[in-house]
Amino acid sequence: NYIGLFIENKISLGFISLHLIFNEDATELKKALKSQGYGLTMMTAEGNKGDVKLLEIIVKRKNKQEVMEIIKKFNPNSFISIQQVKSASGGDFPENQKTKWNLLKRVKKK
């Protein structure tokens, strides 16, 4: 199983979900992510020390570093957890994240 995980991380196929928890203002972070075409979901929740914000974003695994750099720039103290996404549909993805299948579906609709 270790070999499979190693190979998967090296070829960066598939999607991951990043879950952020923070209590700082997220206005600039949201603008930066949206300007790059990333869709996101923001929620308010209650943490141990009061109100916090939850942000979820699903990206291609190969774009993880780009998104992490944006997060670290605007909300460096965020708690971040990352999970593998088995399946997803709909939503907003940057044009450079569109799969060939998505492109074929868009061409077919025209």
Beta strands, then each sheet from edge to edge (+ up, - down):
strand 1: 15-22
strand 2: 41-47
strand 3: 50-60
strand 4: 79-85
sheet 1: 2+ 3- 1+ 4-
end
